[in-house]
Amino acid sequence: MAALALVTLTTTTGFTSRPHTPTWQLSDTGVTARFRGLAPVSDRVAWVAGAAGTVLRTVDGARSWQRVDPPGAAELQFRDIEAFDADHAVALTIGEGEQSRLYRTADGGRSWTETFRNDDPAAFYDCVTFLDRRHGLALSDPVGGKFRILATADGGRSWRVQPTAGMPDALAGEFAFAASGTCLVTADHLGAGRAWFATGGGARARVFTTVNGGRSWRVTDSPIPSSPSAGIYSLAFRDPWHGIAVGGDYAVPEAAPDAAATTRDGGRTWTTARTAPGEYRSGVTWLGGGTALAVGPTGSDLSRDGGRTWTEFDAGSFDAVRCVAGSCWASGEQGRVAKLHWRR
C-alpha cells in the first residue's frame, strides 16, 4: 500500500493550514447488504441502496441508520439512488426486463411509489441521474444497437423512453457498468441540459455527452482500456468542462494500467492520468477545487491535481463514493458505509 497522502488545506482567508491525512470512518449500518447506490445530501443526511432490496437513510451524520426499503423489493438489486433532501429520493433497481424499476419517495422512505417498470426484455437499466429537481435521465444498455434513455420532467413521478434518432450507434459488445450509480452523471445538478455516460465491454471505452437534456448525444473514445469486463466504470464532473473517468477490469481488480483519464473540454477529448490508481476503481467524485477521490474493492485514492496523479490512502473495499458540500461518503460490500475525516 502506498504511503498516506498528505493534503494541504487552504482556508477562505488564503492562509494554509497544517497538512492533514484523509481516513475513512466506518459507521454501523446493522446490515450486510452491498451498497452500490449512494446519495449524500449533506454532512448529516445520506441514503444508500443495495442488494436484497435494501435502502437505508441517516439524518444524524451516520450515527444511526433507518431501514426504509420499498415494500415488495426484497428480490431486487438496487444499484443507484438519487436524493434531493431528507424526504425526497429516487432509487433504481437493475436487471433484465421487469427487474429494472424506479421508485420514488417524498416522505423519507416511509412510503414508496413504483414509477417505472421496464417491459422490454432487451433493456437493462444501469444508472439514473438528475439535472435538477425535476429533470432526470436513466440509462439502459443498448436495445436494437443503440443505448436507451429514459427521461422524467416531474421529479421522477413519471418516465418516458426517449427516441433514439439522436443516439450514436453502440459498438459490438458495448454496455454500461452498474457498479456505483455513476456511469451516468451530471455536473452536480447544475442543470443546463448537460449529462455524460460511460461505457466498456466493446473495442473501445467511450463517453457519450448531451447538452440538451438527452435529446441528442455525441460520443468520443477514451484512452481507458476496454474488454468484455473492462472499461469506464465511473464519471465525475465538477463543472461543464472538467471531468474524471476511472475504471479497469473487475475480473482483475489488482491490475488496471491507464484506467484513469481527465477531460478539460466537457468530454470532447480525454487524457490518460500521469499516475493512475493502478487498480480497478468503480467510483470517483470531486471533493472541491482540484481534489478528487476514487474507490474500488482494493482501496481508495486521492488526487490533488484534478485527476492527473493519484495516491492510495486506504486499502478497504468500497464501490461508490460521493462528496457534497465538503462532506464525503463511501459505500460498499458487507454493509460498509463511511465518512471521510482528516487527521493531523
LUMPAVEX-943701 format. One record per residue (C-alpha): residue number from 1; x, y, z. Coordinates in steps of 0.5 Angstrom, whole numbers, always signed. Example, Ala and Ser with C-alpha at 12.3 -4.5 7.8 and 13.67 -1.06 7.14 Angstrom:
<1 <+25 -9 +16>>;
<2 <+27 -2 +14>>;
// end
This chain:
<1 <+0 +0 +0>>;
<2 <+3 +7 -2>>;
<3 <+4 +12 +4>>;
<4 <-2 +16 +6>>;
<5 <-3 +22 +2>>;
<6 <-1 +29 +5>>;
<7 <-6 +34 +4>>;
<8 <-5 +42 +5>>;
<9 <-12 +45 +6>>;
<10 <-13 +53 +5>>;
<11 <-18 +57 +8>>;
<12 <-22 +62 +5>>;
<13 <-18 +67 +8>>;
<14 <-12 +65 +4>>;
<15 <-8 +62 +10>>;
<16 <-5 +55 +9>>;
<17 <-7 +50 +15>>;
<18 <-2 +44 +17>>;
<19 <-2 +38 +13>>;
<20 <-8 +33 +14>>;
<21 <-9 +26 +12>>;
<22 <-15 +23 +10>>;
<23 <-18 +17 +13>>;
<24 <-25 +13 +13>>;
<25 <-29 +13 +19>>;
<26 <-34 +7 +18>>;
<27 <-41 +7 +21>>;
<28 <-45 +1 +24>>;
<29 <-51 +0 +19>>;
<30 <-53 -6 +22>>;
<31 <-54 -10 +16>>;
<32 <-49 -14 +11>>;
<33 <-52 -12 +4>>;
<34 <-47 -9 -1>>;
<35 <-49 -2 -2>>;
<36 <-47 +1 -9>>;
<37 <-52 +6 -9>>;
<38 <-50 +12 -5>>;
<39 <-53 +19 -5>>;
<40 <-51 +24 +1>>;
<41 <-55 +30 +1>>;
<42 <-51 +34 +7>>;
<43 <-46 +32 +13>>;
<44 <-52 +30 +16>>;
<45 <-56 +27 +11>>;
<46 <-55 +21 +7>>;
<47 <-58 +15 +3>>;
<48 <-55 +8 +1>>;
<49 <-59 +3 -3>>;
<50 <-56 -4 -5>>;
<51 <-57 -12 -5>>;
<52 <-64 -15 -3>>;
<53 <-68 -9 -4>>;
<54 <-64 -5 +2>>;
<55 <-65 +2 +3>>;
<56 <-62 +6 +9>>;
<57 <-63 +13 +11>>;
<58 <-59 +17 +16>>;
<59 <-61 +24 +19>>;
<60 <-55 +25 +24>>;
<61 <-49 +24 +20>>;
<62 <-49 +17 +20>>;
<63 <-49 +16 +28>>;
<64 <-55 +12 +26>>;
<65 <-59 +9 +20>>;
<66 <-66 +8 +19>>;
<67 <-68 +2 +14>>;
<68 <-73 +5 +9>>;
<69 <-74 -1 +4>>;
<70 <-79 +0 -1>>;
<71 <-85 -6 +0>>;
<72 <-84 -12 -4>>;
<73 <-77 -10 -7>>;
<74 <-73 -16 -3>>;
<75 <-72 -20 -9>>;
<76 <-69 -14 -13>>;
<77 <-62 -11 -13>>;
<78 <-61 -3 -12>>;
<79 <-55 +0 -16>>;
<80 <-57 +7 -16>>;
<81 <-60 +12 -11>>;
<82 <-61 +20 -12>>;
<83 <-63 +24 -7>>;
<84 <-65 +32 -6>>;
<85 <-66 +32 +1>>;
<86 <-68 +28 +8>>;
<87 <-75 +27 +5>>;
<88 <-74 +26 -3>>;
<89 <-71 +21 -7>>;
<90 <-71 +16 -13>>;
<91 <-68 +9 -13>>;
<92 <-66 +5 -19>>;
<93 <-66 -3 -19>>;
<94 <-63 -7 -24>>;
<95 <-63 -13 -29>>;
<96 <-67 -15 -35>>;
<97 <-74 -14 -36>>;
<98 <-78 -12 -30>>;
<99 <-72 -13 -26>>;
<100 <-71 -6 -28>>;
<101 <-75 -1 -24>>;
<102 <-75 +6 -21>>;
<103 <-78 +8 -14>>;
<104 <-80 +15 -11>>;
<105 <-81 +17 -4>>;
<106 <-83 +24 -2>>;
<107 <-83 +22 +6>>;
<108 <-76 +20 +8>>;
<109 <-78 +13 +6>>;
<110 <-84 +12 +10>>;
<111 <-88 +10 +3>>;
<112 <-85 +9 -4>>;
<113 <-89 +9 -11>>;
<114 <-86 +5 -16>>;
<115 <-86 +10 -22>>;
<116 <-83 +6 -28>>;
<117 <-82 -2 -29>>;
<118 <-79 -4 -35>>;
<119 <-83 -8 -40>>;
<120 <-78 -9 -45>>;
<121 <-74 -16 -44>>;
<122 <-68 -13 -48>>;
<123 <-67 -7 -44>>;
<124 <-63 -7 -38>>;
<125 <-62 +0 -34>>;
<126 <-56 +2 -30>>;
<127 <-56 +9 -27>>;
<128 <-60 +15 -26>>;
<129 <-58 +22 -25>>;
<130 <-62 +29 -24>>;
<131 <-60 +35 -28>>;
<132 <-64 +39 -23>>;
<133 <-70 +37 -18>>;
<134 <-75 +36 -24>>;
<135 <-71 +33 -30>>;
<136 <-68 +27 -29>>;
<137 <-65 +21 -34>>;
<138 <-64 +14 -33>>;
<139 <-59 +10 -38>>;
<140 <-60 +3 -41>>;
<141 <-55 -2 -44>>;
<142 <-56 -2 -52>>;
<143 <-63 -4 -55>>;
<144 <-63 -5 -62>>;
<145 <-56 -3 -63>>;
<146 <-57 +4 -59>>;
<147 <-56 +6 -52>>;
<148 <-63 +8 -49>>;
<149 <-65 +14 -45>>;
<150 <-71 +14 -40>>;
<151 <-73 +21 -38>>;
<152 <-77 +25 -33>>;
<153 <-79 +32 -32>>;
<154 <-83 +32 -26>>;
<155 <-78 +29 -21>>;
<156 <-79 +22 -22>>;
<157 <-86 +22 -22>>;
<158 <-87 +19 -29>>;
<159 <-82 +17 -34>>;
<160 <-82 +16 -42>>;
<161 <-77 +12 -46>>;
<162 <-74 +18 -51>>;
<163 <-73 +17 -59>>;
<164 <-66 +14 -61>>;
<165 <-65 +19 -67>>;
<166 <-60 +23 -64>>;
<167 <-56 +17 -60>>;
<168 <-50 +14 -64>>;
<169 <-49 +7 -65>>;
<170 <-47 +3 -60>>;
<171 <-40 -2 -61>>;
<172 <-41 -9 -61>>;
<173 <-41 -12 -54>>;
<174 <-41 -5 -51>>;
<175 <-45 -3 -45>>;
<176 <-45 +1 -39>>;
<177 <-43 -2 -32>>;
<178 <-48 -1 -26>>;
<179 <-42 -1 -21>>;
<180 <-43 +5 -17>>;
<181 <-49 +9 -20>>;
<182 <-44 +14 -23>>;
<183 <-44 +11 -30>>;
<184 <-49 +17 -32>>;
<185 <-48 +23 -29>>;
<186 <-49 +31 -29>>;
<187 <-45 +37 -26>>;
<188 <-47 +37 -19>>;
<189 <-54 +38 -21>>;
<190 <-52 +45 -25>>;
<191 <-58 +43 -30>>;
<192 <-57 +47 -37>>;
<193 <-58 +40 -40>>;
<194 <-51 +37 -39>>;
<195 <-50 +30 -38>>;
<196 <-45 +24 -39>>;
<197 <-45 +17 -39>>;
<198 <-39 +12 -40>>;
<199 <-38 +5 -43>>;
<200 <-34 -1 -44>>;
<201 <-35 -8 -46>>;
<202 <-33 -7 -53>>;
<203 <-27 -5 -57>>;
<204 <-26 +2 -54>>;
<205 <-29 +5 -48>>;
<206 <-33 +11 -49>>;
<207 <-36 +17 -46>>;
<208 <-43 +20 -49>>;
<209 <-45 +27 -48>>;
<210 <-51 +31 -48>>;
<211 <-52 +39 -48>>;
<212 <-60 +39 -49>>;
<213 <-62 +34 -43>>;
<214 <-61 +28 -47>>;
<215 <-65 +29 -54>>;
<216 <-58 +28 -58>>;
<217 <-51 +26 -56>>;
<218 <-44 +26 -58>>;
<219 <-39 +20 -57>>;
<220 <-32 +20 -56>>;
<221 <-27 +15 -55>>;
<222 <-23 +15 -48>>;
<223 <-16 +12 -47>>;
<224 <-18 +7 -42>>;
<225 <-17 +0 -44>>;
<226 <-24 -4 -46>>;
<227 <-25 -11 -46>>;
<228 <-32 -15 -44>>;
<229 <-30 -14 -37>>;
<230 <-27 -7 -37>>;
<231 <-28 +0 -39>>;
<232 <-30 +6 -35>>;
<233 <-34 +5 -29>>;
<234 <-35 +12 -26>>;
<235 <-35 +19 -28>>;
<236 <-35 +26 -24>>;
<237 <-35 +33 -27>>;
<238 <-34 +39 -23>>;
<239 <-37 +44 -28>>;
<240 <-39 +43 -35>>;
<241 <-32 +42 -37>>;
<242 <-27 +39 -32>>;
<243 <-29 +31 -31>>;
<244 <-25 +25 -29>>;
<245 <-26 +18 -31>>;
<246 <-24 +12 -28>>;
<247 <-25 +4 -29>>;
<248 <-21 -2 -30>>;
<249 <-23 -9 -30>>;
<250 <-27 -12 -25>>;
<251 <-24 -19 -26>>;
<252 <-17 -17 -25>>;
<253 <-18 -12 -19>>;
<254 <-11 -11 -17>>;
<255 <-8 -9 -24>>;
<256 <-11 -3 -28>>;
<257 <-6 +0 -32>>;
<258 <-8 +7 -35>>;
<259 <-15 +6 -32>>;
<260 <-16 +14 -30>>;
<261 <-17 +20 -35>>;
<262 <-19 +27 -35>>;
<263 <-22 +32 -39>>;
<264 <-22 +40 -40>>;
<265 <-27 +41 -45>>;
<266 <-33 +38 -43>>;
<267 <-31 +31 -45>>;
<268 <-29 +32 -52>>;
<269 <-22 +29 -51>>;
<270 <-19 +25 -46>>;
<271 <-12 +25 -43>>;
<272 <-9 +19 -39>>;
<273 <-7 +20 -32>>;
<274 <+0 +21 -31>>;
<275 <+0 +17 -25>>;
<276 <-7 +12 -25>>;
<277 <-9 +9 -18>>;
<278 <-6 +2 -22>>;
<279 <-12 -2 -19>>;
<280 <-19 -3 -21>>;
<281 <-24 +3 -19>>;
<282 <-31 +3 -19>>;
<283 <-33 +10 -16>>;
<284 <-30 +17 -17>>;
<285 <-32 +24 -14>>;
<286 <-30 +31 -14>>;
<287 <-28 +34 -7>>;
<288 <-27 +41 -8>>;
<289 <-22 +45 -13>>;
<290 <-18 +40 -16>>;
<291 <-18 +35 -11>>;
<292 <-22 +28 -12>>;
<293 <-23 +21 -9>>;
<294 <-23 +15 -13>>;
<295 <-25 +8 -9>>;
<296 <-25 +1 -11>>;
<297 <-25 -6 -8>>;
<298 <-18 -6 -7>>;
<299 <-17 +1 -4>>;
<300 <-18 +9 -4>>;
<301 <-14 +14 -8>>;
<302 <-13 +22 -7>>;
<303 <-12 +27 -13>>;
<304 <-10 +34 -11>>;
<305 <-9 +36 -18>>;
<306 <-15 +35 -22>>;
<307 <-14 +27 -23>>;
<308 <-7 +27 -27>>;
<309 <-4 +24 -21>>;
<310 <-7 +19 -15>>;
<311 <-4 +17 -9>>;
<312 <-7 +11 -5>>;
<313 <-9 +13 +2>>;
<314 <-14 +7 +5>>;
<315 <-14 -1 +3>>;
<316 <-21 -2 +5>>;
<317 <-26 -4 +0>>;
<318 <-32 +1 -3>>;
<319 <-36 +1 -9>>;
<320 <-39 +8 -9>>;
<321 <-36 +15 -7>>;
<322 <-39 +22 -7>>;
<323 <-38 +29 -4>>;
<324 <-43 +34 -3>>;
<325 <-42 +41 +1>>;
<326 <-35 +39 +3>>;
<327 <-37 +32 +6>>;
<328 <-35 +26 +3>>;
<329 <-38 +19 +4>>;
<330 <-37 +12 +1>>;
<331 <-41 +5 +1>>;
<332 <-39 -2 -1>>;
<333 <-40 -9 +1>>;
<334 <-42 -12 +8>>;
<335 <-46 -6 +9>>;
<336 <-40 -2 +9>>;
<337 <-41 +6 +10>>;
<338 <-36 +11 +12>>;
<339 <-35 +18 +12>>;
<340 <-28 +22 +10>>;
<341 <-25 +25 +16>>;
<342 <-18 +29 +16>>;
<343 <-12 +27 +21>>;
<344 <-7 +32 +23>>;
// end
